[in-house]
Each structure stands twice: as C-alpha cells, then as structure tokens.
C-alpha cells in the first residue's frame, strides 16, 4: 500500500499524534511521516515516566492491533531487554462493552435466526469485554446447558485490517531508516502479528483448536471447556460456562522466579492452575483465565 496514501488516513494521524503525546519524537523523525510537522505542536505527557512505560502507553492508546503486537513481543526475551518485557507484560485489552443491541445483531446474523430461537436466556450484561470481542452468559434452549457466547465486536475486522496495513508500512519504514532496528526484522514481526490476528478473528479456528486441545486434556491438569460446535460461527463462539480466576502473574515474572525457559514457564504457569481455561493462539497473560 502506498505510504503517501496512508498518510491521508485519520488513523495514520492518530499514530503520529500518540507518539508525540508520549514524547517519542525520535520515532516520528525516523519514520519521516508526511505531515508530521503540522501536528508536532502537541505537548508530551507531563508525567515523568520511563521510555519503556511510554512505549507501553502508546500501544495501549492505539488499540487492539498494537496491543496484540506488544503482547506477542512480551514473549520474546531473545529480542528485547527485560525492562521492556516487563512493561509489555502489563498490556491489557479490556475496553468498555458494546451495546447489547449491537451484539444481538451480530449473534442473530451469524445464526441466521433470532436469539430466542436458540437461547432460552441471553444475559444483556457481558461478563467480560475485550478489544476484539465480549462474552455473554446464556442458556441453550435445546440442550439446557449454561454456556458463554463470545461475540466479535461489530466492525473490528475492518479496523484491524486497516491497522495492519498501516503497521506494515511503519515497520518497513523503520527497517529501512534505522540501522539499529534492522536486526529485529520488524516487517517479519508484523507478518507474525498479521497471521495471528487474522486467525484470532475467525472464531471457527478457535473452536477447532479447543477440539484438538481436548485430545491432550487427559494428560494434564488443564481443564478444557466443551465447545458447542453447532452454534459456532466466524464471529461467534459458544462453549461451556466454567468459573475460574484470571491469571494475573506474568510469564516473565514466573520465568524470572523459576529461572526456566519461556516455553517451560508457560507450561508451568498453566499447570499450576488446575482450572485454567485458555482460548487464544498465544498464551498471553492478559488473555489467560
């Protein structure tokens, strides 16, 4: 995608504005954004915070695509300093919930019938809301089972794809203009993020992953909820309701305490919680329950 064309997008302006807001002027200069000088009058945040915390704040402000990138990078101690890994491990993607009426529209469009035809109960208040989806408790009419329905936020797919195009241009520009960043191969990292995010917004893949996980569940203490595949669609996932606690301790901290490899730390973390439920392609602390 043409870089000058991207500069016309209001979203592109948001990125420059956010970088300047947190005093990351050098990043803007390296990128040589068209029109950046016009919005450079924005003052950096007055709080005295370190560079790594400012990077985390930028990612949080820019939304789900950038948060996911930071979460993935928080699992790369081979590339980033421990101080930055610690900040990235704090990334959360919790956001205010979407209006129930809009969620109901997504559900009914996905099922091709009314909610009342499938669910005897569908709670209006979500029990969790994140940047890509939110979760509502419900009761299946035919089975009588208590379930949770994970429903994709309206319009999020289009926003993520637009962000990924911009992100890709940013990565290529940094790769070309910054010798000290070239070793990180940012374009390749963005490709990884793109692949994972595109997969993550197709809930049928998640349903299939959970089916596969069942075949290994008997060998571990990890509990895998039953998925009701009959009702799963690209934008909706229906599974058994399981009570549990969110994992708040980061993989980085566990690895530091136990002095084990990142992969082994992830396994130990999941094994420690006998009722852990995981549903994302990458076991990021912010998305493990």
C-alpha positions as CSV (number, residue, x, y, z in Angstrom):
1,X,0.0,0.0,0.0
2,X,1.3,3.5,-0.9
3,X,2.8,5.3,2.1
4,X,1.6,8.7,1.0
5,X,-1.9,7.4,0.6
6,X,-1.8,6.0,4.1
7,X,-0.8,9.5,5.4
8,X,-4.3,10.7,4.4
9,X,-6.0,8.4,6.8
10,X,-7.1,9.8,10.1
11,X,-5.8,6.7,11.7
12,X,-2.4,7.4,10.5
13,X,-2.6,10.8,12.1
14,X,-3.6,9.1,15.3
15,X,-0.3,7.2,15.4
16,X,1.8,10.3,14.9
17,X,-0.2,12.2,17.5
18,X,0.1,9.4,20.1
19,X,3.9,9.0,19.5
20,X,4.3,12.8,20.1
21,X,1.9,12.7,23.1
22,X,4.3,10.4,24.9
23,X,7.4,12.3,23.8
24,X,8.6,9.8,21.2
25,X,9.7,12.5,18.8
26,X,12.7,10.5,17.7
27,X,10.4,7.7,16.4
28,X,8.4,10.3,14.4
29,X,11.7,11.7,12.9
30,X,12.9,8.2,11.9
31,X,9.7,7.4,10.2
32,X,9.7,10.8,8.4
33,X,5.9,10.8,8.4
34,X,4.4,13.2,5.8
35,X,2.6,16.0,7.6
36,X,4.2,15.1,11.0
37,X,5.5,18.7,11.4
38,X,1.9,20.0,11.2
39,X,0.9,18.2,14.3
40,X,4.1,18.4,16.3
41,X,2.6,21.2,18.5
42,X,1.2,18.5,20.7
43,X,2.9,18.6,24.1
44,X,4.3,15.3,25.5
45,X,2.7,13.9,28.6
46,X,3.7,15.8,31.7
47,X,4.2,12.7,33.9
48,X,7.8,11.7,34.3
49,X,7.8,8.1,33.1
50,X,10.5,5.9,31.6
51,X,10.9,5.2,27.9
52,X,9.6,1.6,28.2
53,X,6.5,2.7,30.1
54,X,5.8,5.3,27.4
55,X,6.1,2.6,24.7
56,X,3.5,0.5,26.5
57,X,1.2,3.6,26.8
58,X,1.5,4.2,23.1
59,X,0.5,0.7,22.3
60,X,-2.4,0.8,24.7
61,X,-3.7,4.1,23.3
62,X,-3.5,2.8,19.7
63,X,-5.8,-0.1,20.4
64,X,-6.1,-3.9,19.7
65,X,-3.7,-4.3,16.8
66,X,-0.9,-2.6,18.6
67,X,-1.7,-4.1,21.9
68,X,-1.6,-7.6,20.4
69,X,1.8,-6.7,18.9
70,X,3.1,-5.7,22.3
71,X,1.7,-8.9,23.9
72,X,3.4,-11.1,21.3
73,X,6.7,-9.2,21.8
74,X,6.4,-9.6,25.6
75,X,7.2,-13.3,24.9
76,X,10.5,-12.5,23.1
77,X,13.3,-12.3,25.7
78,X,15.7,-13.1,22.9
79,X,14.9,-9.7,21.3
80,X,14.0,-7.2,23.9
81,X,15.5,-6.0,27.2
82,X,13.9,-7.4,30.4
83,X,12.7,-3.9,31.5
84,X,10.7,-3.5,28.3
85,X,9.4,-7.1,28.5
86,X,8.1,-6.3,32.0
87,X,6.2,-3.3,30.7
88,X,4.8,-5.2,27.7
89,X,3.6,-8.0,30.0
90,X,1.3,-5.5,31.7
91,X,-0.6,-4.8,28.4
92,X,-4.3,-5.4,28.7
93,X,-7.0,-5.0,26.1
94,X,-10.0,-4.5,28.3
95,X,-12.4,-1.9,26.9
96,X,-16.0,-0.7,27.6
97,X,-18.6,-3.2,26.3
98,X,-20.5,-2.7,23.1
99,X,-24.2,-2.0,23.4
100,X,-26.2,-5.3,23.8
101,X,-28.4,-4.5,20.8
102,X,-25.4,-4.4,18.5
103,X,-24.1,-7.7,20.0
104,X,-27.5,-9.3,19.5
105,X,-27.5,-8.2,15.9
106,X,-24.1,-10.0,15.3
107,X,-25.4,-13.1,17.0
108,X,-28.6,-13.3,15.0
109,X,-26.9,-12.6,11.7
110,X,-24.3,-15.3,12.5
111,X,-27.0,-17.9,13.4
112,X,-29.5,-16.8,10.8
113,X,-32.3,-16.8,13.3
114,X,-33.4,-15.0,16.4
115,X,-31.7,-15.3,19.7
116,X,-34.9,-16.5,21.3
117,X,-34.9,-19.5,18.9
118,X,-31.5,-20.7,20.2
119,X,-31.2,-19.4,23.7
120,X,-33.7,-19.5,26.5
121,X,-31.6,-17.0,28.4
122,X,-29.1,-14.5,27.0
123,X,-27.7,-12.1,29.6
124,X,-27.6,-8.4,28.4
125,X,-24.6,-7.6,30.7
126,X,-21.4,-9.1,29.5
127,X,-19.1,-10.9,31.9
128,X,-16.0,-9.8,30.1
129,X,-15.2,-7.3,27.3
130,X,-12.0,-7.0,25.3
131,X,-10.9,-5.2,22.2
132,X,-11.9,-7.9,19.8
133,X,-14.9,-9.5,21.4
134,X,-17.1,-9.7,24.5
135,X,-18.6,-12.6,26.4
136,X,-22.2,-13.1,27.5
137,X,-23.6,-15.9,29.6
138,X,-26.5,-17.7,28.1
139,X,-28.6,-20.9,28.3
140,X,-29.0,-23.1,25.2
141,X,-32.7,-23.8,24.6
142,X,-32.4,-27.3,23.1
143,X,-29.7,-28.6,25.5
144,X,-30.5,-26.6,28.6
145,X,-26.8,-26.1,29.1
146,X,-25.3,-22.9,30.7
147,X,-22.8,-21.5,28.2
148,X,-20.8,-18.5,27.4
149,X,-21.1,-16.8,24.0
150,X,-18.0,-15.0,22.8
151,X,-19.2,-12.4,20.2
152,X,-17.0,-10.3,17.9
153,X,-17.3,-6.6,18.2
154,X,-19.0,-5.0,15.2
155,X,-16.6,-3.5,12.7
156,X,-13.5,-4.8,14.4
157,X,-12.3,-6.9,11.5
158,X,-12.2,-3.9,9.2
159,X,-10.4,-1.8,11.7
160,X,-7.8,-4.5,12.4
161,X,-7.1,-5.0,8.7
162,X,-6.6,-1.2,8.2
163,X,-4.3,-1.0,11.2
164,X,-2.3,-3.9,10.0
165,X,-1.7,-2.2,6.6
166,X,-0.5,0.9,8.4
167,X,1.5,-1.1,10.8
168,X,3.2,-2.9,7.9
169,X,4.2,0.4,6.3
170,X,5.5,1.7,9.6
171,X,7.6,-1.4,10.1
172,X,9.1,-1.2,6.6
173,X,9.9,2.5,7.1
174,X,11.7,1.8,10.4
175,X,13.5,-1.1,8.9
176,X,14.8,1.0,6.1
177,X,15.7,4.1,8.1
178,X,17.1,2.7,11.3
179,X,20.3,0.7,11.3
180,X,19.9,-0.2,15.0
181,X,16.5,-1.7,14.4
182,X,17.2,-3.7,11.3
183,X,18.3,-6.7,13.3
184,X,14.8,-7.0,14.8
185,X,13.4,-7.6,11.3
186,X,10.2,-5.6,12.1
187,X,8.5,-6.4,8.8
188,X,8.7,-10.1,9.7
189,X,7.4,-9.5,13.2
190,X,4.4,-7.6,11.7
191,X,3.8,-10.6,9.4
192,X,3.6,-12.8,12.5
193,X,1.1,-10.4,14.1
194,X,-1.0,-10.3,11.0
195,X,-1.1,-14.0,10.8
196,X,-2.1,-14.4,14.4
197,X,-4.7,-11.6,14.4
198,X,-6.4,-12.8,11.2
199,X,-6.6,-16.2,12.8
200,X,-7.8,-14.8,16.1
201,X,-10.8,-13.0,14.5
202,X,-12.1,-16.3,12.9
203,X,-13.7,-18.0,15.9
204,X,-14.1,-21.2,14.0
205,X,-10.3,-21.7,14.2
206,X,-10.5,-21.2,17.9
207,X,-13.3,-23.8,18.2
208,X,-11.2,-26.2,16.2
209,X,-8.2,-25.5,18.5
210,X,-10.3,-26.3,21.5
211,X,-11.4,-29.6,19.9
212,X,-7.7,-30.5,19.4
213,X,-6.9,-29.5,23.0
214,X,-9.4,-32.0,24.3
215,X,-7.3,-34.8,23.0
216,X,-4.5,-33.7,25.3
217,X,-6.6,-32.7,28.3
218,X,-6.5,-36.1,30.0
219,X,-2.7,-35.9,30.2
220,X,-2.7,-32.5,32.1
221,X,-4.5,-30.7,34.9
222,X,-5.7,-28.1,32.4
223,X,-9.5,-28.0,32.1
224,X,-10.8,-27.6,28.5
225,X,-14.4,-26.4,28.3
226,X,-16.8,-28.2,26.0
227,X,-17.4,-26.4,22.7
228,X,-20.9,-26.4,21.1
229,X,-19.7,-26.5,17.5
230,X,-23.3,-26.5,16.2
231,X,-23.6,-22.8,17.2
232,X,-20.0,-21.6,16.4
233,X,-19.5,-19.2,13.5
234,X,-16.8,-16.9,12.3
235,X,-17.9,-14.2,14.6
236,X,-19.3,-16.2,17.5
237,X,-18.1,-19.0,19.8
238,X,-20.3,-20.9,22.1
239,X,-18.8,-23.0,24.9
240,X,-19.4,-24.5,28.3
241,X,-19.6,-22.0,31.1
242,X,-16.7,-22.6,33.6
243,X,-16.0,-20.5,36.6
244,X,-12.3,-19.6,37.2
245,X,-9.9,-16.9,38.0
246,X,-7.9,-14.7,35.7
247,X,-4.1,-15.4,35.7
248,X,-2.6,-12.0,36.7
249,X,1.0,-13.0,37.2
250,X,3.1,-12.6,34.0
251,X,5.0,-15.3,32.3
252,X,8.1,-13.0,32.6
253,X,7.8,-12.9,36.4
254,X,7.4,-16.7,36.6
255,X,10.4,-17.3,34.3
256,X,12.4,-14.9,36.5
257,X,11.5,-16.6,39.7
258,X,11.9,-20.2,38.5
259,X,14.8,-19.5,36.1
260,X,13.4,-21.6,33.4
261,X,13.0,-21.1,29.6
262,X,10.0,-19.0,28.4
263,X,8.2,-22.1,26.9
264,X,8.7,-24.1,30.1
265,X,7.5,-21.2,32.1
266,X,4.3,-21.1,30.1
267,X,3.7,-24.8,30.8
268,X,4.4,-24.4,34.5
269,X,2.1,-21.4,34.7
270,X,-0.8,-23.3,33.0
271,X,-0.2,-26.5,35.1
272,X,-0.3,-24.5,38.3
273,X,-3.9,-23.6,37.7
274,X,-5.9,-26.8,37.5
275,X,-9.0,-24.9,36.3
276,X,-7.3,-22.6,33.8
277,X,-9.2,-22.0,30.5
278,X,-7.2,-20.8,27.5
279,X,-8.6,-19.8,24.2
280,X,-6.2,-17.7,22.3
281,X,-3.5,-18.9,19.9
282,X,-0.7,-17.5,22.0
283,X,-0.8,-17.9,25.9
284,X,-0.5,-14.2,26.8
285,X,-1.1,-13.5,30.5
286,X,-3.7,-10.8,29.7
287,X,-5.8,-13.3,27.9
288,X,-5.4,-16.4,30.1
289,X,-8.2,-17.2,32.6
